[in-house]
């Protein structure tokens, strides 16, 4: 009889799905009319500006969840990785999580570009569920330890961020002065890989993250820049590993890797260490800096929630502060979709009316952004709430290939932002300076805030 008690909830959630989809459709129609009648630029550019942002994306996904939850189009959306020119877009929570856990059906695509970066070897992010994947991830979990987060990672980030904020005179360019330096410092203090300079390691990791995950159209100019950055990264890392072998022993990630290599553990040669660390560093610095700025920007757009987050920072209520940061990122994730390639002919949502056949080598885009707003799975999804269980958030992927450093991100982001949010009368700088400037990249490069001193 349990189904009888669950029936009202199921009906209510279906009703919400319909209402949200219809409201989003009206919003999109209005945006289209506004773009048609607007001035400046082309109709396409005006429409892109209207619906290309986070709110517009959420509206598009709400319409798809209602009318076409698993959309299949005969269009090559991704040119940077091999595929057959067919693209599927999954929007409902159930289907998104299903796709991201069926690794034999929907495989990761990053291998070819990962091999370019390392000079011929794949990194476990680009591997299927193979013995080598298990070996490499197991090795790296022995050196990137969960218990390091409260004892090493969070104390460093908290101290570094507080020192930076204490030195600025009431004005700060957040990416350049705070988030990138703290993330780069973590590469030095914890990973043992500072790079030849903070600017160099930030440039390499940011460019290569862009190349791996965001360059969907295979831009030849970006390809050339990425190849140059990868070669420089490899050369520096090879030299740094050699120097560390000759130097004093240090208990950081690289030091632990070298100790395992000296013990002749399989998969821990100096070349293996170099490749695994390059892969991890590419995912660390750009992700931490970008998501911190996106969360901050989203909070600033919500005065009530922003004030509450600032109050939590000032009172030292870390749990509440973290809840505000991650709920903000639910509205503004760094990547709104995770893409895979069909390894064989298969289907999505088998046994349902929304079932779709997926042909081998099709690209499947599973929208984690849409999944986090699916009213069938997330209660009161459109509202900003800080009482959601952690499992609600799909900010760094899902399943076997979820972000390796997700536990680091979860601790670092609130700690990095806390000293800044604690400042009195924190606010945007006037004009365009107070808005995120990506400076021709996919990531926040400038974001000017002010506060009273």
LINCORZI-V887393 format. One record per residue. RES is the residue in one small letter. SS is DSSP state (2 for helix, 1 for strand, 0 for the rest). OMEGA is omega in radians with two decimals (999 if undefined). Layout:
# LINCORZI-V887393
res: <RES/RES>
ss: <SS/SS>
omega: <OMEGA/OMEGA>
This chain:
# LINCORZI-V887393
res: <x/x/x/x/x/x/x/x/x/x/x/x/x/x/x/x/x/x/x/x/x/x/x/x/x/x/x/x/x/x/x/x/x/x/x/x/x/x/x/x/x/x/x/x/x/x/x/x/x/x/x/x/x/x/x/x/x/x/x/x/x/x/x/x/x/x/x/x/x/x/x/x/x/x/x/x/x/x/x/x/x/x/x/x/x/x/x/x/x/x/x/x/x/x/x/x/x/x/x/x/x/x/x/x/x/x/x/x/x/x/x/x/x/x/x/x/x/x/x/x/x/x/x/x/x/x/x/x/x/x/x/x/x/x/x/x/x/x/x/x/x/x/x/x/x/x/x/x/x/x/x/x/x/x/x/x/x/x/x/x/x/x/x/x/x/x/x/x/x/x/x/x/x/x/x/x/x/x/x/x/x/x/x/x/x/x/x/x/x/x/x/x/x/x/x/x/x/x/x/x/x/x/x/x/x/x/x/x/x/x/x/x/x/x/x/x/x/x/x/x/x/x/x/x/x/x/x/x/x/x/x/x/x/x/x/x/x/x/x/x/x/x/x/x/x/x/x/x/x/x/x/x/x/x/x/x/x/x/x/x/x/x/x/x/x/x/x/x/x/x/x/x/x/x/x/x/x/x/x/x/x/x/x/x/x/x/x/x/x/x/x/x/x/x/x/x/x/x/x/x/x/x/x/x/x/x/x/x/x/x/x/x/x/x/x/x/x/x/x/x/x/x/x/x/x/x/x/x/x/x/x/x/x/x/x/x/x/x/x/x/x/x/x/x/x/x/x/x/x/x/x/x/x/x/x/x/x/x/x/x/x/x/x/x/x/x/x/x/x/x/x/x/x/x/x/x/x/x/x/x/x/x/x/x/x/x/x/x/x/x/x/x/x/x/x/x/x/x/x/x/x/x/x/x/x/x/x/x/x/x/x/x/x/x/x/x/x/x/x/x/x/x/x/x/x/x/x/x/x/x/x/x/x/x/x/x/x/x/x/x/x/x/x/x/x/x/x/x/x/x/x/x/x>
ss: <0/2/2/2/2/2/2/2/2/2/2/2/2/2/2/2/2/2/2/2/2/2/2/2/2/2/2/2/2/2/2/2/2/2/2/2/2/0/0/0/0/0/2/2/2/2/2/2/2/2/2/0/0/2/2/2/2/2/2/2/2/2/2/2/2/2/2/0/0/1/1/1/1/0/0/0/0/0/0/0/0/0/0/0/0/0/1/1/1/1/0/0/2/2/2/2/2/2/2/2/2/0/0/0/0/1/1/0/0/0/2/2/2/2/2/2/2/2/0/0/0/0/0/2/2/2/0/0/0/0/2/2/2/2/2/2/2/2/2/2/2/2/2/0/0/0/0/2/2/2/2/2/2/2/2/2/2/2/2/2/2/2/2/2/2/2/2/0/0/0/1/1/1/2/2/2/2/2/2/2/2/2/2/2/2/2/2/2/2/2/2/0/0/0/0/0/0/2/2/2/2/2/2/2/2/2/2/2/2/2/2/2/2/2/0/0/0/0/0/2/2/2/2/2/2/2/2/2/2/2/2/2/2/2/2/2/2/2/2/2/2/2/2/2/2/2/0/0/0/0/0/0/2/2/2/2/2/2/2/2/2/2/0/0/0/0/0/0/0/2/2/2/2/2/2/2/2/2/2/2/2/2/2/2/2/2/2/2/2/2/2/2/2/2/2/2/2/2/2/2/0/0/2/2/2/2/2/2/2/2/2/2/2/2/2/0/0/2/2/2/2/2/2/2/2/2/2/2/2/2/2/0/0/0/0/0/0/1/1/1/1/1/0/0/0/1/1/1/0/0/0/0/0/0/0/1/1/1/0/0/0/0/1/1/1/1/0/2/2/2/2/0/0/0/0/0/0/0/0/0/0/0/0/0/0/0/0/0/0/2/2/2/0/0/0/0/0/0/2/2/2/0/0/0/0/2/2/2/2/2/2/2/2/2/2/2/2/2/2/2/2/0/0/0/0/0/1/1/0/0/2/2/2/2/0/0/1/0/0/0/0/0/0/0/0/1/0/1/1/1/0/0/0>
omega: <-3.10/-3.12/-3.12/3.11/-3.13/-3.06/3.13/3.11/-3.14/3.12/3.14/-3.14/3.07/3.11/3.10/3.09/-3.13/-3.09/-3.14/3.13/3.14/3.11/3.12/3.11/3.09/3.13/-3.12/3.08/3.11/3.11/3.11/3.10/3.11/3.12/-3.14/-3.08/-3.07/-3.14/3.11/-3.13/3.13/3.08/-3.14/-3.13/3.11/3.12/3.10/3.11/-3.08/-3.02/-3.10/3.13/-3.08/-3.13/3.11/3.10/3.14/3.12/3.11/-3.12/3.10/3.09/3.14/3.14/-3.13/-2.96/-3.08/-3.00/3.05/-3.04/3.08/-3.13/3.11/-3.12/-3.14/-3.12/-3.11/3.11/-3.02/3.10/-3.08/3.05/-3.03/3.12/3.07/-3.11/3.05/3.13/-3.14/-2.99/-3.11/-3.05/-3.11/-3.09/3.11/-3.14/3.09/3.14/-3.04/3.04/3.11/-3.01/3.11/3.14/-3.06/-3.01/3.06/-3.01/-2.84/-3.02/-3.08/-3.13/3.05/3.12/3.04/-3.08/-3.08/-3.13/3.03/-3.10/3.06/3.04/-2.96/3.07/-3.12/-3.08/2.96/-3.11/-3.07/3.05/3.13/3.07/3.14/3.14/-3.04/3.12/3.11/3.11/-3.07/3.07/3.05/-3.10/3.03/-2.91/3.14/-3.10/3.00/-3.02/-3.13/-3.05/-3.08/-2.96/-3.08/3.09/3.12/-3.08/-3.14/-3.13/-3.11/-3.13/-3.14/3.13/3.14/-3.11/-3.14/-3.08/-3.08/-3.04/3.08/3.09/-3.09/2.95/-2.87/-3.12/-3.04/-3.04/-3.02/-2.91/3.09/3.10/3.14/3.12/3.10/3.09/3.10/3.07/3.13/-3.00/-3.04/-3.10/-3.12/-3.08/-3.03/-3.01/3.11/3.07/3.09/-3.13/-3.10/-3.10/3.09/-3.14/-3.12/-3.04/3.14/-3.14/-3.09/2.99/3.09/-3.11/-3.08/-2.89/-2.95/-3.11/-3.05/-3.05/3.07/3.12/-3.09/3.11/3.10/3.11/-3.14/3.12/3.14/3.12/3.12/3.14/-3.14/3.13/3.12/3.14/3.13/-3.11/-3.13/-3.09/3.09/3.13/-3.13/3.10/3.12/-3.14/3.13/3.09/-3.12/-3.05/-3.13/-3.12/3.13/-3.12/2.98/-3.07/3.13/3.11/3.10/3.09/-3.12/3.10/3.11/3.07/3.11/3.09/3.10/3.04/3.12/3.12/-3.13/2.95/3.13/3.11/3.09/3.13/3.13/-3.07/3.14/3.14/3.09/3.12/-3.14/-3.09/3.09/-3.14/-3.03/-2.97/-3.11/-3.11/-3.11/-3.11/-3.08/-3.07/3.08/-3.14/3.11/3.10/3.14/3.13/3.13/3.11/3.13/3.09/-3.10/-2.99/-3.11/-3.14/3.11/3.12/3.13/3.10/3.11/3.11/3.10/3.12/-3.11/-3.10/-3.12/3.12/-3.01/-3.12/3.12/3.10/3.13/3.14/3.10/-3.12/-3.05/3.01/3.05/-3.14/3.02/3.10/-3.03/3.13/3.13/3.12/-3.13/3.11/3.00/-3.07/3.13/3.05/3.12/-3.11/3.13/3.05/-3.08/3.13/3.03/3.07/3.12/3.11/3.12/3.11/-3.14/-3.13/3.07/3.03/3.13/-3.10/3.11/3.11/2.98/3.00/3.11/-3.12/3.13/-3.04/3.05/3.06/3.13/-3.12/-3.12/3.11/3.14/-3.10/3.09/-3.09/-3.04/3.14/3.07/-2.99/-3.10/-3.06/3.04/-3.09/-3.11/3.13/-3.09/3.04/-3.09/-3.10/3.09/-2.95/3.06/-3.00/-3.07/3.12/-3.06/3.07/-3.02/-3.07/2.96/-3.06/-3.11/-3.10/-3.09/-3.14/3.05/3.14/-3.08/-3.14/-2.98/-3.00/3.09/-3.13/-3.13/-3.07/-3.01/-3.11/3.13/-3.14/3.14/-3.09/-3.10/3.06/3.07/-3.03/3.04/2.92/-3.09/3.03/-3.08/3.13/-3.14/3.07/3.13/3.07/-3.13/3.04/3.08/3.11/3.04/-2.97/3.05/3.10/3.10/-3.14/-2.98/3.05/3.10/3.05/3.14/3.12/999>
